[in-house]
Amino acid sequence: MDKDYQEFISHIHKLTGINLGLYKETQMKRRLTTLRNKHGFTNFHLYFQHLKTTPTLLTEFLERMTINVSEFYRNQGRWHVLETKILPQLIEKNRPLKVWSAACSSGEEAYTLAMILSDLMPLQPQAILATDLDEQILVRAKTGIYLERAIKEVPIEKQKRYFKQTEWGYQVDPKLQAYIRFEKQNLLSDRFDKQYDLIVCRNVMIYFTEEAKHTLYQKFAEALRPGGILFVGSTEQIFQAKQYGLEADETFFYRKL
């Protein structure tokens, strides 16, 4: 065990409330060692001493440790299942729906949800909660401006309806933006609201330890109403779903019993 890194984890937890010990150590340590070395620090003790007193360093650290990989309609086939099977079933039983995009990163999945839902039913302002740990990435998400490559998987009809080309990129329709409420949240330590019809948390669990995954799946299950759906990423199949009170509905969709 690397004492220098373990002490760093402890200090960061006290300073920020973020428990790096719940992330897979090999991946996180490699990521942060690269960042530490970039600034010329030879160990994590020295790095932390400067993090405490240098706001720009701390901001950079927080941005680096969070995982910000997202795109519209990522794994498009699964979104098709959501649009044509899962959501119609939920809408039939519950209107309006309570929907959460967890670990939303720069907002692509939250806006994808808004596009799909607004085509299926009337939406109220801030109908979709979208949360992430990274405050800077949430600022980007709120602007709703994306490069052309980010929207390549968006169906052409929806591109025309929901995006406007500007000198900075492609701007999401303000009406679509109004459906989403972006908030900061630490999935590992914050409490979750209850009675969600749909929770989308994709391609995030792979970065956590098995212990952290177990805790999160339990928290997500408790946050769903009976019959509610948890939609996970294409590498995040839940192998003993029943221990959380869930059952597989479609591939990567889990329904609360």
Rosetta blueprint (number, residue, H / E / L):
1 M L
2 D L
3 K H
4 D H
5 Y H
6 Q H
7 E H
8 F H
9 I H
10 S H
11 H H
12 I H
13 H H
14 K H
15 L H
16 T H
17 G L
18 I L
19 N L
20 L H
21 G H
22 L H
23 Y E
24 K L
25 E H
26 T H
27 Q H
28 M H
29 K H
30 R H
31 R H
32 L H
33 T H
34 T H
35 L H
36 R H
37 N H
38 K H
39 H L
40 G L
41 F L
42 T L
43 N L
44 F H
45 H H
46 L H
47 Y H
48 F H
49 Q H
50 H H
51 L H
52 K H
53 T H
54 T L
55 P H
56 T H
57 L H
58 L H
59 T H
60 E H
61 F H
62 L H
63 E H
64 R H
65 M H
66 T L
67 I L
68 N L
69 V L
70 S L
71 E L
72 F L
73 Y L
74 R L
75 N L
76 Q H
77 G H
78 R H
79 W H
80 H H
81 V H
82 L H
83 E H
84 T H
85 K H
86 I H
87 L H
88 P H
89 Q H
90 L H
91 I H
92 E H
93 K H
94 N L
95 R L
96 P L
97 L L
98 K L
99 V E
100 W E
101 S E
102 A L
103 A L
104 C L
105 S L
106 S L
107 G L
108 E H
109 E H
110 A H
111 Y H
112 T H
113 L H
114 A H
115 M H
116 I H
117 L H
118 S H
119 D H
120 L H
121 M L
122 P L
123 L L
124 Q L
125 P L
126 Q L
127 A L
128 I E
129 L E
130 A E
131 T E
132 D E
133 L L
134 D L
135 E H
136 Q H
137 I H
138 L H
139 V H
140 R H
141 A H
142 K H
143 T H
144 G L
145 I E
146 Y E
147 L L
148 E H
149 R H
150 A H
151 I H
152 K L
153 E L
154 V L
155 P L
156 I H
157 E H
158 K H
159 Q H
160 K H
161 R H
162 Y H
163 F E
164 K E
165 Q E
166 T L
167 E L
168 W L
169 G L
170 Y E
171 Q E
172 V E
173 D L
174 P H
175 K H
176 L H
177 Q H
178 A L
179 Y L
180 I E
181 R E
182 F E
183 E E
184 K E
185 Q L
186 N L
187 L L
188 L L
189 S L
190 D L
191 R L
192 F L
193 D L
194 K L
195 Q L
196 Y E
197 D E
198 L E
199 I E
200 V E
201 C E
202 R L
203 N L
204 V L
205 M H
206 I H
207 Y H
208 F E
209 T L
210 E H
211 E H
212 A H
213 K H
214 H H
215 T H
216 L H
217 Y H
218 Q H
219 K H
220 F H
221 A H
222 E H
223 A H
224 L E
225 R E
226 P E
227 G E
228 G E
229 I E
230 L E
231 F E
232 V E
233 G L
234 S L
235 T L
236 E L
237 Q L
238 I L
239 F L
240 Q L
241 A H
242 K H
243 Q H
244 Y H
245 G L
246 L E
247 E E
248 A E
249 D E
250 E E
251 T L
252 F L
253 F E
254 Y E
255 R E
256 K E
257 L L
